[in-house]
Structures are given as C-alpha cells and as structure tokens.
Amino acid sequence: MLGGFGMWVAIDMARTTERAETIKSALEREGFLVQLRSVYKKKSGGESLYEIRVPESEAEEARELLLDM
C-alpha cells in the first residue's frame, strides 16, 4: 500500500505545473488526497506532463468534481 490508502490512480493529466497545481488545490479544498506525478519533462522548458492521482476509493467522486470545474 502506498501511504496507507491502497492503490492510487490517475484521474486527469495536466501539461503545465501551474495547471497541475490548480487541479490539485481544487481537489484538496474538497477534501481529497492528491498526488502529482511528473511523467514527462522537456529539458529546455516548454511542456511537461503530470498525472493527477487520488486513492482508488476516491477516484469516481474526484472525476465528477473535475467535470464541474
């Protein structure tokens, strides 16, 4: 188990650090546990790619919240 919460799953992707942090903050304000995972980072600036991850047990509810954003 990771962090004692079971399996973490990706519920969204973000292309910038700022967007990833915005999504993370919105989810955390609603009480969700959130991890950001960098899956790609361009060396000379430009795009990066981040997974927004939550515990599997919270994934469906978190996805619904994202749809309302």
C-alpha positions in Angstrom: 0.0 0.0 0.0 1.2 3.5 -0.8 0.8 5.9 2.1 -1.7 3.5 3.7 -4.5 4.4 1.3 -4.4 1.5 -1.1 -3.8 2.0 -4.8 -3.5 5.5 -6.3 -5.0 6.1 -9.7 -4.6 8.8 -12.3 -7.8 10.8 -12.9 -6.5 13.5 -15.1 -3.4 14.9 -16.9 -2.0 18.4 -17.0 0.5 19.9 -19.4 1.9 22.5 -17.1 3.0 22.7 -13.4 0.6 25.6 -12.9 -2.4 23.6 -14.2 -1.5 20.5 -12.2 -1.2 22.6 -9.0 -4.6 24.3 -9.8 -6.3 21.0 -10.1 -4.6 19.6 -7.0 -5.7 22.6 -5.0 -9.3 22.4 -6.1 -9.4 18.7 -5.2 -7.8 19.3 -1.8 -10.2 22.1 -1.0 -13.0 19.4 -1.4 -11.2 17.1 1.0 -9.5 14.7 -1.5 -6.0 13.4 -1.0 -4.0 14.2 -4.1 -0.6 13.3 -5.6 1.1 14.9 -8.6 3.4 12.6 -10.7 5.6 14.0 -13.4 5.5 11.7 -16.3 7.4 13.9 -18.8 9.5 17.0 -18.6 11.1 18.8 -21.5 14.7 19.7 -20.7 14.7 23.1 -22.4 11.4 24.5 -21.0 8.1 24.0 -22.8 5.6 21.4 -21.9 5.7 19.0 -19.1 3.1 16.3 -18.4 1.7 15.5 -14.9 -0.7 12.8 -13.7 -3.2 13.9 -11.1 -3.6 10.9 -8.8 -6.1 10.1 -5.9 -6.7 7.0 -3.9 -8.7 4.5 -5.9 -11.6 4.6 -3.4 -12.0 8.4 -4.2 -11.4 8.3 -7.9 -15.0 8.3 -9.2 -16.1 11.2 -6.9 -12.9 13.2 -7.8 -13.5 12.7 -11.5 -17.1 14.0 -11.1 -15.7 17.1 -9.4 -13.3 17.7 -12.3 -16.2 17.6 -14.7 -17.8 20.5 -12.9 -14.6 22.7 -13.0 
